[in-house]
Amino acid sequence: MAAITQKHPFVVKHRESIHGVLSCFDRVIFRGHLPLSYPKGLSGFLFQQKVQLKDFKTYAPQIADRVRDHVKKVVQDAGAPFRHLPSKEPMEAQARELAAKNKITEGIVCGFSQLETCRTFRFEYTKTGPTLRPDFRKCSVLYVFLMHAVLGLIHVKIQTWFPLTMQVYANGHDYLAKKLDEQGVKYGMYDNAFTWIDDLEAAQKHADKFARLNWPKLLGELARQFNPLLKKELGTAEYYWVLDQSEYATDVMFKDASSLSGLYKRMVEHARVCVSADDVLKFLGRKPNANFKCEVQSHVGRRVEGVRVVHRMKSNKVKMYDKGGLVLRIETTINNPREFQVRRKQEGSKELTWQPLLKGVAWMWRYADVSGSANRRYLEAMAVVDDDSQARQLLDRATKPAKLAGRCKRALQPLSSADQELFLVVMRGEHRLRGFRNRDLAEKLYPKPTKDREERRRRCGRVTRVIQLLRSHGLVAKIPRTRRYRITQGGEILMSAAIKAKEVYFPREIKQTA
C-alpha cells in the first residue's frame, strides 16, 4: 500500500498543526452478475426451467414478486421496518438514525423498495424466430441496510427483474470504526471521516486489510441471504462480483479548524491556477503520448460543506475537499480501471506482464496501490502552498547571479515571459514521474521540428545552457547515473510562486487599483 509516511513533504511542513494522516477506502460499490446476465444465458436458464420464451413476460413478474416477498420477509423476521418509497429519500441517513436509536450492532436495520429504471430483457419475435433482447424498464428495486459483523453498516441492493443484478455498498471507514471499537481504540468522527485516532499506526494496519478481505465469500453470503433463486432454481450458480466504483481517501487530520481554513483556501487557488492537465495525468500515474486521446478537466465547485476541487480523466477522478473544517481529504475515484495497469498473466501465457487492470474483486489491492499513489502525489504537489517566507528567500536569491562548477550564471527573471515559459515547461506533469532530458525540454521549447542538423545542434546547446542555469540556482538537480534531471523542492516552491504571482496576484492587484 502507498501509505503517507511522516517524511512526506506536506506532513513535515505542517507537522505542528497535524494530528495524523490516514489512508483508507471510502465508498466501495460491488456489483454481482449471474450467468444469466446476457440473452443466451437467460435463454438457457429458461430452457432448464421448462419456460418457453413466449412465456417470459408472465414468468418474469412471478419471479419479481417472489424476490420482493422473500426480502420483505427476511427484513420483517429480523424485527426491522420495511416500506416502499414513492419518491427519493435519504435512506442511509435514516438507517444510521435507526441503528443508533435501536442500538443495533449487528443484524438488519431496515429495508426499502422503490421504482428505478434498470437493465433487463424483453421478449420479441424476429425474422429468425422468438428471442430475448436487452432493454430498459422500470422495476422494483430493494434496499436492505444491515450492520455487518465485519464491514459495519452496509446496504444490499437487488433488482427484482431479470437478470437479478445485485449491488453491495460498503464503506472502508465504517469497517475501520468497527475494528477500532473491537480493539478498544478511541477516536472521533465527523460524518464518514476520522478527526482523530489514539493509535494511528494500528488504524492504518486495519485499513490496509480491507482490500485483502475474502470478498467472494462475504458477498456470496449476502447474495444467498437475499436471492431465493440461489437456493433452488439457480442450483450451484454464483454471482460474479466486480468493483463497480471505488473511492480511496487520504485524510489529513488537523488539530484545529483555524489551521486548515486559511491553508485550504490557498490550496484551492493553487489547484485552480498551477495544476495543469499534464499534472493530473502525472497524479494518476499516466504519461501523455500521441496515442493517449483524452480530455482532462479540472473543476472548482461549491457544495454544502464548502469548496471542492475535482480533476477528471475520462471517468476517473482526483478530488480535494475538507470535512467538518478539520480534515483535508484527497480522494481518488476509479470507475474505469482499464486506464491503469497491473502485472498479471496474460490469457494463454504463464509470463507476468503489465496488463490493463480488471474490475474483479481479486484486484482490489491494486486499486488501493494506484489510488494511494495518486493521493500521495497530489498531496506532494500541495506541499508548496502557504510557504511565503521560503518562497521570498528563494526569489531573492534567484534574482542574483549564481555559480555552477566555478562558472557564473545570470540572474533569473522569474516574472519575465521567457523564464515563465521555461518554468511551465519544466513543471509539466510527465517530467515529475521520471524526470526530464535535454530532448524533452527541446521538444516543448521548440515545438516546430527541424531537419537542419546544425539547427538541432544549436537548440541542444541552448537547452543545455538553460538546464545549467536552473541547476546553478538549485531549481533542478541531476539524477545520479542518468542523463535526466528532476525538480528540487526549492525549485517547486520558487517556480510555483512565480507562476502564481504573475497569473493570480498581479492581475488581482491591477484590477483593484484600476
C-alpha positions in Angstrom: 0.0 0.0 0.0 1.2 3.5 -0.8 0.6 5.0 2.7 1.7 8.5 3.6 4.7 8.5 5.9 5.9 11.0 8.4 8.6 12.0 5.9 6.1 13.2 3.3 6.8 16.9 2.4 3.3 18.0 3.3 3.4 16.2 6.7 6.9 17.5 7.5 5.9 21.1 6.7 2.6 21.1 8.7 3.5 18.7 11.5 2.8 21.2 14.2 -0.8 21.5 13.0 -1.5 17.9 12.0 -2.8 15.2 14.3 -2.0 12.5 11.7 -2.7 11.1 8.2 -4.9 8.1 7.4 -5.3 6.4 4.0 -8.4 4.2 3.7 -11.1 3.1 1.2 -14.2 5.2 1.4 -17.3 4.2 -0.5 -16.9 1.0 -2.5 -19.7 -0.4 -4.8 -19.6 -4.1 -5.6 -21.8 -5.4 -8.5 -22.8 -9.0 -8.8 -23.7 -10.6 -12.1 -25.3 -14.0 -12.6 -24.6 -16.3 -15.6 -28.0 -15.3 -17.0 -26.9 -11.6 -17.4 -26.9 -11.9 -21.2 -29.6 -13.1 -23.6 -28.2 -16.6 -24.3 -27.5 -17.2 -20.6 -31.1 -16.3 -19.7 -32.5 -18.3 -22.6 -30.6 -21.4 -21.3 -31.9 -20.8 -17.8 -35.5 -20.6 -19.1 -35.0 -23.8 -21.0 -33.8 -25.6 -17.8 -36.9 -24.3 -16.0 -39.0 -25.5 -18.9 -40.3 -22.0 -19.6 -40.9 -21.0 -23.2 -39.5 -17.7 -24.4 -43.1 -16.5 -25.3 -44.0 -17.0 -21.6 -41.1 -14.8 -20.3 -43.4 -11.8 -19.9 -45.6 -13.7 -17.4 -42.7 -15.7 -15.8 -40.6 -12.6 -15.0 -43.3 -10.8 -12.9 -43.8 -14.0 -10.9 -40.0 -14.2 -10.0 -40.1 -10.4 -9.2 -42.9 -10.9 -6.7 -41.2 -13.9 -5.2 -37.9 -12.0 -4.7 -39.7 -9.0 -3.2 -41.8 -11.2 -0.8 -38.7 -13.1 0.2 -36.6 -10.0 1.0 -39.5 -8.3 2.8 -40.0 -11.4 4.9 -36.3 -11.6 5.8 -36.3 -8.0 6.9 -39.6 -8.2 8.9 -38.5 -11.5 10.6 -35.5 -9.6 11.9 -37.9 -7.2 13.5 -36.9 -4.3 11.2 -39.2 -2.0 9.3 -39.7 -2.3 5.5 -41.5 0.3 3.4 -42.0 1.5 -0.1 -40.6 4.9 -1.1 -42.8 6.8 -3.6 -40.0 9.3 -4.1 -36.3 9.6 -3.3 -35.4 9.9 0.4 -32.0 9.8 2.2 -32.1 6.1 3.0 -28.7 5.9 4.5 -29.3 8.7 6.9 -32.5 7.1 8.1 -30.7 3.7 8.5 -27.9 5.3 10.6 -30.5 7.1 12.8 -32.5 3.8 13.3 -29.3 1.9 14.1 -28.2 4.5 16.7 -31.8 4.7 18.2 -32.2 0.9 18.5 -28.5 0.3 19.4 -28.1 -2.2 16.6 -24.5 -3.5 16.5 -25.2 -6.5 14.2 -28.1 -7.5 12.0 -30.7 -6.0 9.7 -31.6 -2.3 10.3 -34.3 -1.6 7.8 -35.5 -2.2 4.2 -36.8 0.0 1.4 -38.3 -0.5 -2.1 -38.7 2.0 -4.9 -39.1 2.0 -8.7 -36.0 2.6 -10.7 -35.0 2.2 -14.4 -32.9 -1.0 -14.8 -31.3 -3.1 -17.5 -33.4 -6.1 -18.2 -34.7 -8.1 -21.2 -37.7 -8.1 -23.4 -39.2 -10.9 -25.5 -39.9 -10.2 -29.1 -40.5 -12.0 -32.4 -37.8 -11.5 -35.2 -37.3 -12.9 -38.7 -35.2 -15.7 -37.2 -37.8 -16.5 -34.6 -38.6 -15.6 -30.9 -35.7 -14.1 -29.0 -34.8 -12.0 -25.9 -33.1 -8.7 -26.4 -31.6 -6.3 -23.8 -33.9 -3.5 -22.7 -34.5 -0.9 -20.1 -37.6 -0.8 -18.0 -38.9 0.4 -14.6 -39.0 -2.2 -11.9 -39.0 -2.6 -8.2 -35.5 -2.3 -6.6 -35.0 -3.4 -3.0 -32.6 -1.9 -0.5 -31.6 -3.7 2.8 -29.5 -1.8 5.3 -27.7 -4.0 7.9 -24.9 -3.9 10.4 -22.5 -6.5 9.1 -20.3 -8.4 11.6 -17.2 -7.5 9.6 -18.0 -4.5 7.4 -20.1 -2.3 9.7 -23.1 -0.5 8.1 -23.6 -1.6 4.5 -26.6 -1.9 2.2 -27.6 -4.5 -0.4 -29.5 -3.5 -3.5 -31.2 -6.2 -5.6 -33.1 -5.8 -8.8 -36.3 -7.8 -8.8 -36.5 -8.3 -12.6 -34.1 -10.4 -14.6 -31.1 -10.6 -14.6 -31.5 -10.0 -10.8 -28.3 -7.9 -10.6 -27.1 -7.2 -7.1 -25.0 -4.4 -5.6 -23.4 -4.1 -2.2 -22.4 -0.7 -0.9 -19.7 -0.7 1.8 -17.5 2.0 3.3 -14.0 1.4 4.5 -14.4 4.0 7.3 -17.3 2.1 8.8 -15.2 -1.1 8.6 -12.3 0.6 10.3 -14.6 2.1 13.0 -15.9 -1.4 13.8 -12.3 -2.7 14.1 -11.3 0.1 16.4 -14.3 -0.4 18.6 -13.3 -4.1 18.9 -9.8 -3.2 19.8 -10.9 -0.5 22.3 -9.1 2.3 20.4 -10.6 5.7 21.0 -11.4 8.0 18.0 -13.5 10.9 16.9 -15.6 11.0 13.7 -17.4 13.7 11.6 -19.7 12.1 9.0 -17.5 9.4 7.4 -14.2 10.9 8.3 -12.0 10.4 11.4 -11.0 13.6 13.1 -8.5 12.0 15.5 -7.4 8.4 16.4 -5.4 7.4 19.5 -3.5 4.7 17.7 -2.9 5.8 14.1 -0.4 3.0 13.4 -2.9 0.3 14.4 -5.7 2.1 12.5 -3.6 2.2 9.3 -2.8 -1.5 9.5 -6.5 -2.4 9.9 -7.4 0.0 7.0 -4.9 -1.8 4.7 -6.5 -5.2 5.4 -9.8 -4.0 3.9 -8.6 -4.7 0.3 -7.4 -8.2 1.2 -10.7 -9.5 2.8 -12.3 -12.6 1.3 -14.7 -10.6 -0.7 -16.2 -13.5 -2.8 -17.2 -15.3 0.4 -18.6 -12.2 2.2 -20.5 -11.1 -0.9 -21.7 -14.6 -1.7 -23.2 -15.0 1.8 -25.2 -11.8 1.3 -26.4 -13.0 -2.1 -27.7 -16.3 -0.7 -29.4 -14.5 2.1 -31.5 -12.2 -0.2 -31.8 -14.0 -3.5 -34.2 -17.0 -3.1 -33.4 -18.4 -6.5 -29.8 -19.3 -5.4 -31.3 -22.0 -3.1 -33.4 -23.6 -5.8 -33.6 -22.7 -9.5 -30.0 -21.4 -9.9 -28.5 -24.5 -8.2 -24.8 -24.1 -7.9 -24.6 -20.8 -9.8 -22.9 -17.9 -8.0 -22.7 -14.2 -8.6 -19.5 -12.9 -10.3 -18.5 -9.9 -8.2 -16.7 -6.8 -9.7 -15.7 -3.4 -8.3 -18.2 -1.0 -10.0 -16.7 2.0 -8.2 -14.1 2.6 -5.6 -13.2 5.7 -3.6 -9.8 5.7 -1.8 -9.3 8.6 0.6 -6.2 10.1 2.3 -7.3 12.2 5.2 -5.0 14.8 6.8 -6.4 15.3 10.3 -5.7 18.9 11.6 -5.7 19.7 15.3 -8.0 22.7 14.9 -10.2 24.3 12.3 -8.2 27.6 12.1 -5.1 25.7 11.0 -6.9 24.3 8.0 -9.3 27.1 7.0 -6.7 29.6 5.8 -4.5 26.9 4.2 -7.3 25.3 2.3 -8.3 28.5 0.5 -4.8 28.9 -0.8 -4.7 25.2 -1.8 -7.9 25.6 -3.8 -6.4 28.6 -5.5 -3.1 26.8 -6.2 -5.0 23.8 -7.7 -7.0 26.1 -9.9 -4.0 28.0 -11.3 -1.0 25.8 -11.1 -2.3 22.2 -11.6 -2.3 21.5 -15.3 -3.9 18.7 -17.3 -0.4 17.0 -17.5 -0.2 17.2 -13.7 -3.5 15.4 -13.4 -2.2 12.6 -15.6 1.0 12.5 -13.5 -1.0 12.2 -10.3 -2.8 9.2 -11.8 0.5 7.6 -13.0 -0.2 8.3 -16.7 2.3 9.7 -19.2 0.8 11.7 -22.1 1.7 10.4 -25.5 0.5 10.5 -29.1 -1.8 7.5 -28.6 -3.4 8.9 -25.5 -6.5 10.8 -26.5 -8.5 12.2 -23.6 -9.9 15.5 -22.3 -8.6 16.2 -18.8 -10.9 18.5 -16.9 -10.5 20.4 -13.6 -13.4 22.0 -11.8 -13.7 24.0 -8.6 -17.3 23.9 -7.3 -19.2 24.8 -4.2 -21.1 22.2 -2.1 -22.9 22.4 1.2 -19.8 21.9 3.3 -17.6 24.2 1.2 -15.4 24.2 -1.9 -14.4 21.0 -3.7 -11.8 20.6 -6.4 -12.3 17.8 -8.9 -9.8 16.7 -11.6 -11.3 14.3 -14.1 -9.5 11.9 -16.5 -12.2 10.1 -18.5 -14.4 8.6 -15.8 -11.7 8.5 -13.1 -11.2 11.4 -10.7 -8.9 13.0 -8.1 -10.7 15.2 -5.6 -9.8 17.6 -2.8 -12.2 18.9 -0.2 -12.5 19.4 3.6 -14.6 17.6 6.1 -16.0 19.4 9.0 -13.3 22.0 8.8 -10.8 19.6 10.5 -10.0 17.0 7.8 -8.3 17.7 4.4 -9.4 14.8 2.2 -7.6 13.8 -1.0 -9.6 11.2 -2.8 -9.2 9.1 -5.9 -12.3 7.6 -7.6 -11.8 4.7 -10.0 -14.7 3.9 -12.4 -12.7 2.7 -15.3 -9.8 0.5 -14.0 -8.5 -0.3 -17.5 -6.8 3.1 -17.6 -4.3 1.6 -15.1 -2.1 -1.4 -15.3 -1.2 -4.4 -13.1 1.4 -7.2 -13.5 -0.6 -10.3 -14.3 -0.6 -13.3 -16.6 -2.0 -12.8 -20.0 -4.5 -15.3 -21.1 -2.7 -18.3 -22.6 0.6 -17.3 -21.1 2.4 -18.0 -17.8 4.6 -14.9 -18.0 3.8 -11.9 -15.9 3.4 -8.7 -17.9 1.9 -5.3 -17.5 -1.8 -5.6 -18.5 -4.9 -3.4 -18.0 -6.3 -3.5 -14.5 -9.6 -5.5 -14.4 -12.7 -5.0 -12.3 -12.7 -8.3 -10.5 -12.6 -8.1 -6.7 -9.3 -10.1 -6.7 -7.6 -6.9 -7.9 -8.8 -4.7 -5.1 -5.3 -4.4 -3.6 -4.1 -2.8 -6.9 -6.9 -0.3 -6.7 -5.5 0.7 -3.3 -2.0 1.0 -4.7 -3.0 3.1 -7.6 -5.3 5.4 -5.7 -2.9 5.7 -2.7 -0.1 6.7 -5.0 -2.3 9.3 -6.8 -3.3 10.8 -3.4 0.4 10.9 -2.3 1.5 12.7 -5.5 -1.4 15.2 -5.2 -0.6 16.0 -1.6 3.1 16.3 -2.5 2.1 19.0 -5.1 0.1 20.8 -2.4 3.1 20.9 -0.1 4.4 24.1 -1.7 1.3 26.1 -0.6 1.4 28.6 2.2 5.2 28.8 2.5 5.6 32.5 1.7 8.7 33.1 3.7 10.7 30.4 2.0 9.4 31.5 -1.4 10.5 35.1 -0.8 14.0 33.9 0.2 14.3 31.8 -2.9 13.0 34.6 -5.2 15.5 37.0 -3.6 18.4 34.5 -4.2 17.2 33.7 -7.8 17.4 37.3 -8.8 21.1 37.4 -8.2 23.8 35.7 -10.3 24.8 32.2 -9.3 27.7 29.8 -10.0 27.9 26.2 -11.3 31.2 24.4 -11.4 33.0 27.7 -10.9 31.2 29.4 -13.8 29.0 32.4 -13.2 25.4 32.2 -14.5 23.0 35.1 -15.0 20.3 36.0 -12.5 16.8 34.7 -13.2 13.9 37.0 -14.0 11.0 35.0 -12.6 8.3 37.3 -13.9 9.6 37.7 -17.4 7.9 35.9 -20.3 10.9 33.8 -21.2 11.6 32.5 -17.7 7.8 31.9 -17.1 7.7 29.8 -20.3 10.7 27.9 -19.1 9.1 27.3 -15.6 5.9 26.0 -17.2 7.8 23.6 -19.4 10.0 22.2 -16.6 7.0 21.7 -14.3 4.9 19.7 -16.8 3.3 16.7 -15.2 5.1 14.0 -17.2 8.5 15.3 -16.1 7.7 14.6 -12.4 7.3 10.9 -13.0 10.8 10.1 -14.3 12.5 13.5 -14.6 13.3 15.1 -17.9 16.1 15.1 -20.5 17.6 17.7 -22.8 15.5 16.4 -25.6 12.3 16.6 -23.6 12.7 20.3 -23.0 13.8 21.0 -26.6 10.6 19.4 -27.9 8.5 21.8 -25.7 10.6 25.0 -26.1 10.9 24.4 -29.9 7.6 22.8 -30.9 8.3 23.2 -34.6 10.7 20.4 -35.6 13.6 21.0 -37.9 15.6 18.7 -40.2 18.6 21.0 -40.2 21.4 19.2 -38.3 23.1 22.5 -37.4 19.9 24.0 -36.0 19.2 20.8 -33.9 22.8 21.1 -32.5 22.3 24.8 -31.7 18.9 24.0 -30.0 20.6 21.2 -27.9 23.3 23.7 -26.8 20.7 26.3 -25.8 18.8 23.8 -23.8 22.0 22.6 -22.1 22.7 26.1 -21.0 19.2 26.5 -19.8 19.5 23.4 -17.6 22.8 24.6 -16.3 21.2 27.9 -15.4 18.4 26.1 -13.5 21.0 23.9 -11.8 23.1 26.9 -10.7 20.1 28.3 -8.9 19.2 25.0 -7.3 15.9 24.6 -9.1 16.7 21.3 -10.7 19.2 18.5 -9.9 20.8 15.7 -11.9 19.5 12.2 -11.2 22.6 10.1 -10.4 23.9 7.8 -13.1 21.4 9.1 -15.7 21.0 11.9 -18.2 17.8 13.0 -16.5 17.1 15.9 -14.2 14.4 16.4 -11.5 12.8 19.4 -9.9 14.1 20.1 -6.4 11.8 21.1 -3.5 13.1 24.6 -3.7 12.5 24.7 -7.4 9.0 23.5 -6.9 8.4 26.3 -4.4 10.0 29.1 -6.4 8.5 28.3 -9.8 5.0 27.7 -8.4 5.2 31.1 -6.5 6.4 32.9 -9.6 3.7 31.5 -11.9 1.0 32.2 -9.2 2.3 35.7 -8.7 2.0 36.6 -12.4 -1.2 34.7 -13.2 -3.2 35.5 -10.0 -1.8 38.2 -7.7 -0.7 40.7 -10.2 -4.0 40.7 -12.2 -5.9 40.9 -9.0 -3.9 43.9 -7.7 -4.2 45.7 -11.1 -8.0 45.1 -11.1 -8.3 46.5 -7.5 -6.3 49.7 -8.3 -7.9 50.3 -11.7 
